[in-house]
Amino acid sequence: MSDNNDFKPFVPANKTLPEFTKTSIILGIILAVVFGGANAYLGLRVGMTVSASIPAAVISMGIIRKILRKDSILENNMVQTIGSAGESVAAGAIFTLPALFLWATEWGTSSPSLIEIAVIALIGGVLGILFMVPLRKALIVQEHGTLPYPEGQACAEVLVAGEEGGDKASTVFAGLGIAAAYKFITDGLLVFPSEVHYEIPAYKGSGVGMDVLPALLGVGYICGPKISSYLFCGGVLGWFVIMPLIVLFGADITIFPATVSIAQLYAEGGSNAIWSNYIRYIGAGAVACGGVLSLIKSLPLIVKTFREAMKGFGKGDASGERTNQDLDMKIIIVGVIVLALAIWLVPVIPINFFGALLVVVFGFFFATVSSRMVGLVGSSNNPVSGMTIATLLVAAIALKATGMEGQPGMTAAIAIGGVICIVAAIAGDTSQDLKTGYILGATPKKQQIGEIIGVVASAIAIGGVLYLLDRAWGYGSSQLPAPQATLMKMIVEGVMGGNLPWTLVGIGAFIAIVIEILGIPVLPVAIGLYLPIHLSTPMIVGGLVKLVIEKKKNLSDKVKKDVDENGVLYSSGLIAGEGLVGIFLAILAIVPAGEGTAGDVINGFLPGLIPALSDPNVGNIIGLLAFALLTLSLWKFCFRKVKK
């Protein structure tokens, strides 16, 4: 370990500034709910979420500094600490819990209650924080010169550059407003389709398309050219290699899980039918194998992390300085025991004593792993899904071995996986936030309490968001494919019932192994193979915008950094704007209004005034042109108020 004793925080330990205030708590709770809801919608569409720390910090600076005329960097840090918790809770919840809704539809049973979802999210979130707190000194302080925690440092830099907060906040809000208007026009008023698709008759089995939506463009920019290109490669592999081969060699053959011949399947549903019946299972095998491979590769790091963290477990600081105060170990131990008992004894959680024991053991282990991993690779590359897959495999096998099978066993396995997924996600977020606080000179104890407040607020809200989106469109639909949750569902079903098309899953697994041997990151390619190509095409556009900026030779490194920061902030606004309007449209889709719904009234208004838009070809062209203008807006905002 490299304990950096010479490090001096931005705010000295002997100086006290406003930090844990009513303003920071209220604003943080609002942002936790907003970014949690927006990320839930995004994750259910494309299978990934984005960090909310920097956008929350920028919005906080814009409101507290410019509107409320207050000035405290620690108060702004508290806002992003509370606000970013919503994104992590949402990520853990949407990766697993929609499986319970899918099963409820299949089995004809009731969906999980709001209380059940809230309790699972709350317990997972608070456990993640409590498990991470004793590791702060070992991972954040003593490893300051070793573990960079990229998002934590970036957020600290943004907060230090607070005098620019007004301009930066306006960039986020501009993206939010533009995306909100765009989303409402396309998916609310149906002026043009949000998904453009073309079949290729000369190359049977293939197809290409694009979801011309702002969030996907923003995700592509934030992920960058490498990750977005890997995702796109997965889509190309599925839609231009495997699917044409299936149609070419399958012809009149009927292959499970389809119930008609491949030729008939293609004739009725085109390339989308081939994807839904075959490719998503191949993609599921690739993602599952990729998650396991990433975990295996991380084993040396995991062992090292666990060993070193245990050496410093619970070692407080005798200095008594404000910047070294953590939650008391007695509170942490009692809290973990109470939550473990709650998992076992609370009736709404379908987990027995054995399952509760698995949660505590796996939870602490993966919280340690996640906290260390994000320090090296960042939250965006944290293999939370791989940890969840490993947990589900062990949990499903163990539950089946103990006689807990069928519906109760599958429900319990997903509940266990849901808690662990949230534990891992929130532990990574907490460590990033504590790194930001360490650099700025925040009070760790107050940040840890702030994290708990953010978890409580977002846990209460996430159940409503999940119910709302399910009522509006249903999980597994084209609007909400819920890719990660569908994958987790298939894994549990495969272990418990053995009713998966294992050959297709095996093909995907061996594709992942080949990709790994070639030295290419497996998970992005596997996710691209698993998702429809319509989602990876807009992402590659966002990635290419970032690539062009990176390759521009007439810009200094300082200007490129400013341009990229503008792009990240604008893209964050695009994601938040679409997510919020997506939730608003979900409300309209379920609120009664006369004979139809409020959504029907709005959805039928503009197309009736402009009959030409009912022509699919015209709509596709308009959609592509609108997306081109949206891409141009991203380019323009990247260079907004940048001094060349």
Salt bridges, closest charged atoms under 4 A:
ASP71 OD1 - ARG65 NH2 2.98
GLU75 OE2 - LYS70 NZ 2.95
GLU106 OE2 - LYS489 NZ 2.79
GLU143 OE2 - ARG372 NH1 3.68
GLU157 OE1 - LYS561 NZ 3.40
ASP167 OD1 - LYS641 NZ 3.37
ASP187 OD2 - LYS183 NZ 2.56
GLU195 OE2 - HIS534 NE2 3.90
GLU199 OE2 - HIS197 NE2 2.68
ASP211 OD2 - ARG45 NH2 2.61
GLU308 OE1 - ARG372 NH1 3.32
ASP317 OD2 - LYS137 NZ 3.97
ASP326 OD1 - ARG136 NE 2.70
GLU493 OE2 - LYS489 NZ 2.99
GLU516 OE2 - LYS297 NZ 3.48
ASP562 OD2 - LYS558 NZ 2.72
ASP564 OD1 - LYS546 NZ 3.41
GLU565 OE2 - LYS168 NZ 2.73
GLU578 OE2 - LYS183 NZ 3.73
